[in-house]
Amino acid sequence: MINTSKQIFLSLVTVIVLFTGRSVFTECPTWDELYMDDSLIELTISDPSMAGLRMWFVYVNPPVLGQCTLGHEPYNEVRESLLKDPSTQHLFWVGLEGDLLDLFRTERFYMIQGDQRLDVMRRLDLNLPTGLIQNGPSLSGEALLLFKGVIDFTEPVTIFYEGVMGSVPGEYWFSEKYVGSKH
């Protein structure tokens, strides 16, 4: 009788775990949904059809965005190894499209919010394809950028790429549905 009860209990737990794991992926936003709520922004250095680089940014500290962008296990590994203090360390996934990947230089990125400048602490290049975001373009590369500083999530940050011909800014708003949860 005890063995039967344990088997039923374990079966129920297994079903719940499998169901919960699958529901996370079905709730992942698409590329267009992320773009519409400003959780995905684009910076373009020249026109990729000519010679240049187009970049997309997603803030991946929140578990939903991190897991949906990188996958569960890679996100958990990155979170454990890179995010020692999530209140002052901010991780952005960057998707790259274009032929001139050498334009993607870590030292040329920074963020501004109010009078505060946040610099890149670290860059981690990713093996393609990691992005799980549905309906996105074909990417030439992917990376993670880790910025350091305190962010007010009720205000946007401006992400800058400082190139030879000037700065390319992109305003990033933190959607309440993602940053409202603990990260």
ChimeraX attribute file (.defattr): number of C-alpha atoms within 10 A of each C-alpha:
attribute: neighborCount
match mode: 1-to-1
recipient: residues
	/A:1	6
	/A:2	7
	/A:3	8
	/A:4	9
	/A:5	10
	/A:6	11
	/A:7	12
	/A:8	12
	/A:9	12
	/A:10	12
	/A:11	12
	/A:12	12
	/A:13	12
	/A:14	12
	/A:15	12
	/A:16	12
	/A:17	12
	/A:18	11
	/A:19	11
	/A:20	11
	/A:21	12
	/A:22	11
	/A:23	11
	/A:24	13
	/A:25	16
	/A:26	9
	/A:27	10
	/A:28	18
	/A:29	18
	/A:30	16
	/A:31	17
	/A:32	15
	/A:33	14
	/A:34	17
	/A:35	16
	/A:36	11
	/A:37	14
	/A:38	18
	/A:39	22
	/A:40	20
	/A:41	20
	/A:42	18
	/A:43	18
	/A:44	18
	/A:45	21
	/A:46	13
	/A:47	11
	/A:48	16
	/A:49	11
	/A:50	9
	/A:51	11
	/A:52	17
	/A:53	22
	/A:54	23
	/A:55	21
	/A:56	20
	/A:57	24
	/A:58	23
	/A:59	24
	/A:60	25
	/A:61	24
	/A:62	18
	/A:63	18
	/A:64	22
	/A:65	22
	/A:66	24
	/A:67	22
	/A:68	23
	/A:69	24
	/A:70	20
	/A:71	17
	/A:72	16
	/A:73	10
	/A:74	14
	/A:75	20
	/A:76	14
	/A:77	11
	/A:78	16
	/A:79	19
	/A:80	10
	/A:81	9
	/A:82	15
	/A:83	17
	/A:84	10
	/A:85	11
	/A:86	17
	/A:87	14
	/A:88	13
	/A:89	19
	/A:90	24
	/A:91	26
	/A:92	18
	/A:93	27
	/A:94	24
	/A:95	25
	/A:96	25
	/A:97	21
	/A:98	22
	/A:99	16
	/A:100	15
	/A:101	14
	/A:102	8
	/A:103	15
	/A:104	18
	/A:105	12
	/A:106	16
	/A:107	13
	/A:108	15
	/A:109	20
	/A:110	21
	/A:111	21
	/A:112	17
	/A:113	17
	/A:114	11
	/A:115	5
	/A:116	12
	/A:117	16
	/A:118	21
	/A:119	18
	/A:120	19
	/A:121	15
	/A:122	14
	/A:123	17
	/A:124	14
	/A:125	12
	/A:126	16
	/A:127	10
	/A:128	12
	/A:129	13
	/A:130	16
	/A:131	20
	/A:132	18
	/A:133	21
	/A:134	14
	/A:135	9
	/A:136	12
	/A:137	11
	/A:138	11
	/A:139	16
	/A:140	17
	/A:141	20
	/A:142	20
	/A:143	19
	/A:144	20
	/A:145	21
	/A:146	20
	/A:147	21
	/A:148	20
	/A:149	16
	/A:150	15
	/A:151	18
	/A:152	10
	/A:153	13
	/A:154	11
	/A:155	12
	/A:156	18
	/A:157	23
	/A:158	18
	/A:159	22
	/A:160	17
	/A:161	23
	/A:162	16
	/A:163	14
	/A:164	8
	/A:165	7
	/A:166	9
	/A:167	14
	/A:168	16
	/A:169	19
	/A:170	19
	/A:171	16
	/A:172	20
	/A:173	18
	/A:174	20
	/A:175	16
	/A:176	11
	/A:177	10
	/A:178	17
	/A:179	18
	/A:180	11
	/A:181	10
	/A:182	10
	/A:183	16
